[in-house]
């Protein structure tokens, strides 16, 4: 892996190879056994797993390690437990659906996060960001590291309200839901201000603003209540000279220009978002990471996998800020031989 290649790409200086990162591959234990020779399974102890994951990351030359610190845990027990489906090998991540924080959407619309959660301790938040960033640097010394925020805006409201209450509240009174969004953003600004004061030169901003099919509220609503808050969020980050990377799952193609206008420096995207549009319009001014489709690795033939890598390279390789990645993760049920071939195709085509 190469910190320099990753850093150059983020700063739009063309590295000699297309840098890369991946998501979830470091817990694909069968692949890790094949690549590293380390005898590890989902039943192994934490130390063995960490050693094996690090060996895989080094073998596959990750240049960029996606990381955030502030997630749903900051809400304590004042959130909605939507449960978790089986994803990891062995199914240990399954969790049944739990409590709903607000049974009445009208009550949710009245919530004031400052009253509900109280102010944060900025000095502690800065120290926590610094500690998280340092830990990442110590763990992955050969790649670009970061810290950041997961529950930026919509993702925060999803964690607090759950999907059923959120969609009902937004449908009952979009304006009141927008005002709730503004109140949440004002509360979250505390973490953004702390993030701006931390030591990490690169920060990750995550917010799942859409579904696979696109926006789940009218686009005008986002432009009135989400993106103006993004601009406020990112102002201190930009003033501090941070490289701001932005991630949303789903298809945010219709909002690419809106997101770019908020002041970010790079896009992280799944395959359903139009990377060709990002490359054509922003390839000379922004980094972008993606966007091979994991479904092709899951069930495709070698020819399909190679064509998918070629598709991404044909779009991104001529731009300095392009990173290769499977945009929607590589889960543990992906055939090992397919992942091995994907990596072979990447390594062959990554050379400039």
Protein Blocks (a to p, Z undefined) as FASTA:
>chain_A
ZZklmmmmmnopacfbdcdddehklmmmklmmmmnopacdfkbcfklmmmmmmmmmmmno
pabdcddfbdfklnmmaccdebjadfbghilmgccddddfblblklmmmpcfklmnopad
fklmmmmmmmmmmmmmmmmmmbccddddfklmmmmmmmmnommlmmmmmmmmmmlmmmmm
mmmmmmmmmmmmmmmmmmbfbdcddddfbcfkbpfbdfklmmmmmmmmmmmmmmmmmmno
pacddddehjfklmmmmmmmnopabdcddfkbcfklmmmmmmmmcccedjddfklmmmmc
fklmmmmmmmmmmmmmmpmkbccddfkopafklcfklmmmmmmmmmmmmpZZ
